[in-house]
Amino acid sequence: MTDLQTDTAVTTPPMAPRVPLVMGVLAVTTGQLGRVRVARGPLLFVATVQSIGIAVLLRGVVHRHDTVTAASVVAGTTVLVLGFVALNLLAQRLGDLRASRALDYYAALPVSPTAVVLGTAASYATFTVPGVVLTAVVGTAMYGLPFGHLWVVIPVIVAAAAAMTGVGALLGLAMPRRELATIAGQLGMTVVLFLGVIPPERLPSILRGIRVLVPGMLAVDAMADSLRTATPWVDVVVRLLASLVYGAVALAVAGRAFRSAVDR
């Protein structure tokens, strides 16, 4: 009996070592991006057309010389594409995985839960880039805003994606039912729509305080500032950095929610 136990112990393969965080994130991102493109491609088209349609609709009510509102509309509709995917679709996806216990598969991989959350979030954020850029270009041309600073859309994508995917992942992993995750993601996208296209100085003071807590709003304000004639670059950089910090905290909490969901 002792010999049998010894042989079994010798022949049992050791557990696979953990993949380094960066490599794990890249592996999960690559795998998830291919899946997202196939399953969610038509929805990105819908999100882009929806955002451009809102910009077209509001063009009729924005005065030609009102660059403040024009910049806010363009920035808000641009980031809305991210909100549709990162808040709504990502929350749905992770909610489905949690409800079906499919998260156990990812927990069994030799990557950390943090890598799974970051890789999944990165795949959804990367997926939105064509739609975000197209919306920004069309909106800037439609409202006659300067194209010289449109490059800011790239750091805006990074900052807004960090905040929105973090919250979207948290909603999908923390909600007890997939239906609640879907509703929460859709409500979050709606809040981004209504608060993103309105200049913050034209909102009631109580809504301004709430608006700061909405994921992606700091990135919206940064992009709106960059599209105006006199760009306050210090404010733009501060807002983008603050949005990144917001996203880092949300993603860290989502990583803990992933562990909790798997342990149940």
N, C-alpha and C positions, 0 to 999 in steps of 0.2 A: 504493500500500500504506500509505503514511504517512497519507494522507487518510482511508482506511478505518479505520485504527486510531484516528485523531483523532475521527471521527464516532462510533465505538463508545464511546470514552471519554466523549464528551459525552452520549450518549443513555442510558448505563447509570444506572439510578436509584440514588441514594445509599442507604446502609443506614439503616433506620429508627432514630431516636434512642432511647436507653434510656428507658423509663418510670421516673419517680421511684419509689423503694422503696415508699413508703406506697401510692401508687396501684396499683403492681404487685401488692402483697399483697392489696389490696381486690379487684382484678380476678380474680386467681387464686382467692381465697376464694369469691367469688360464683359463678364458673363451677364450681368443684369441689363447692360445697355443693349445688347443684342435682343434680349427678350422684350425690352420696352419698345424698341423700334418696331418690332413686328406687331405686338399687341396693342400699343398705344399710338401708333403713327397717325391714324385718322383723327384721334382726339387732339393731337397737337395742331393739326390743320384747323379743327374746329376752334380751338383756343385762340389761334392766331387771327382767324377771320372774325371771331367775336370781338377781340380787342381792337382790331382795325375798324370794325363796324361801329363800335362805341366812339372811337375817335372821329369818324365821319359824322356820326349823329351829333356830337357836341360841337362840331365845326360850325354848324349853323347858329349856335347861340353864343359863341365866343367872339368878342369884338376883335377886329384885326390888329388893333394897337395894344390889346391886353396880353402882353407877353407873359405876365405872371401866371394867368390862368392857362394860357396855351402851353407853357412849359409843364405845368402840373398835369394837364390832360395827357400830354405825350408821355411823360414819365410814368404816370399812373397806369395808362393802358399798356405800356411796355412791360412793366413789372407784373401786370395782371396775367400775362402769359405764364410767367413763373408761378404765380399763385394758383392758377388752374391746375398745373401739373404737380408742383411741389407740395401744395397744401391738400388739394382735393384728391388727385390720383394716387399720390404716395400714401396718404392716409388710408385710402381704400385698399391699396395693395397689401400694406402691412397688416391692416385689419383682417383681411381675408387669410393671410398666412397665419396670423395668430389664432383665428377661429378654427382653422383646419389643422392646427398643430404642425403645420409645415415648417415652423421656425425650428423645430427639433432637428431638421436636416441641416440647417445652417449652423446650429449649435454644435453638431457633430463634426463639422469641418475643422481642419487645423488652423483656424484663424480666430482672432479674438472677437467678441461681440461688438467691440468698438469698430473693428474693421468691417464687419457686416453692415452695421448702421451707416458708417461713412461711405462705404462703397455703393450701397443701395441709393443713398441720398445723392451721391455724385453722379450716378447713372441717370437719375431723373433730371438733375440740373443740366447735365451735358446735353440731354435730349432736347431741351427747350431752346438751345442757343439759336438755331435758324429762325424760329418764330419770334424770339425776342428782338433779334437784330432787324428782321424785316419790319416788325411793328415800329421800332424806333426810327428807321429810315423813312417809312411811309408817313408817319406822324410828323416828323420834322419837316418834310417837304410840304405836307398839307397845310401846316400852320405857319410856314414861312420862317422857321427858326434857323439860326446859324448851324451849319454842318461842321464847323471847325472843331467843336468840342464833343462831337458825337462819339469819339473814341471812349468816352467815359462809360459808355454802355457796357464795356467789357468788365471793368471793376465793379460796376453796378450788378451785373449778373452774378459775379462771385459773392458779393456781400449779401445781396437779396436771397440768392440761392441758399447760402449758409443758414440764414434766419428761417426761411420758409420750409426748407427741407427738414430742418431740425424740429420745427413745430409739427410739420406734417408727419414725420416719423414718430414723434411722441404721441400724437393723437391716435395713430394707427396701433401703436403698441400698448398704450395705457387704457384705451377704452375697453370695457368688458365685453362689448358686442360689436360685430362688424358694422351693423347698421348705425350704431352711434358714432363710430369712426367716420363713416361716410357722411353723416349729417354734420358732424363737427368740421370736417374738411370743407364741405360746401358752404357752411356758414362763414368759415374763415376766409374763403375766396370772395364771398359777397362783401364782407367787411373791407377787404383790400380794394375791391372795386369802388365802393362808395367813398371811402376815406382817401383813396389814392389820387383820384382825379380832382379833388377840391383843394385849393391852396389852404394850408393849415391856418393862416392868419384870418381866413374868412369863416372859420368854424367857431362855435361857442367854446368858451374856455374849458368847460368840462370835457368836451369832445377832444380838444387838443391834448389833454392829459391822457385820455384813453388811447388816442391815436399813436402816441409814442410807444405804447406796449404792443401794437399790432405788428407782426413780423413783416419786414420789408419796407415799412414806411420811412425809415431813416435812409434807405437806399433810394426810395422814390424822391425824397427831398434833395438828396445829393445830386441826382440826375437832373431834377428840375432846376436847381441852382446853376448847374453847368450849361444849361440851354439858354440862360438869360444873358443879356448883353454884358453886364458887369458881373463876372463870376467870382463869388467869394470862395477861393480855393481852399482856404483853411477850413471853412465850414464843410465843404465837400469831403475833404479827407477825414475830418473828425467823424462825420456821419457814417462814412463807409467803414471806418475802423470800429465804430460803436455797433454797427450792424453785424460785423464779423464776430465781435465779442458775444453779442446776443445769440448768434448762430452757434458759436462754440459751446455756450452754456446749454442751449436747447439740445444739441447733438449729444452732449455728455449725459444729460438727463435721459435722453432717448436710449442711450447705451445701457443705462441702469434698468430702464423699463424692459429692454430686450432680455436682460438676464432674469428679471422677475417673471416675465411671460414664459420663458423656457423652464424655469424651476417649478412652475405650478403643475 
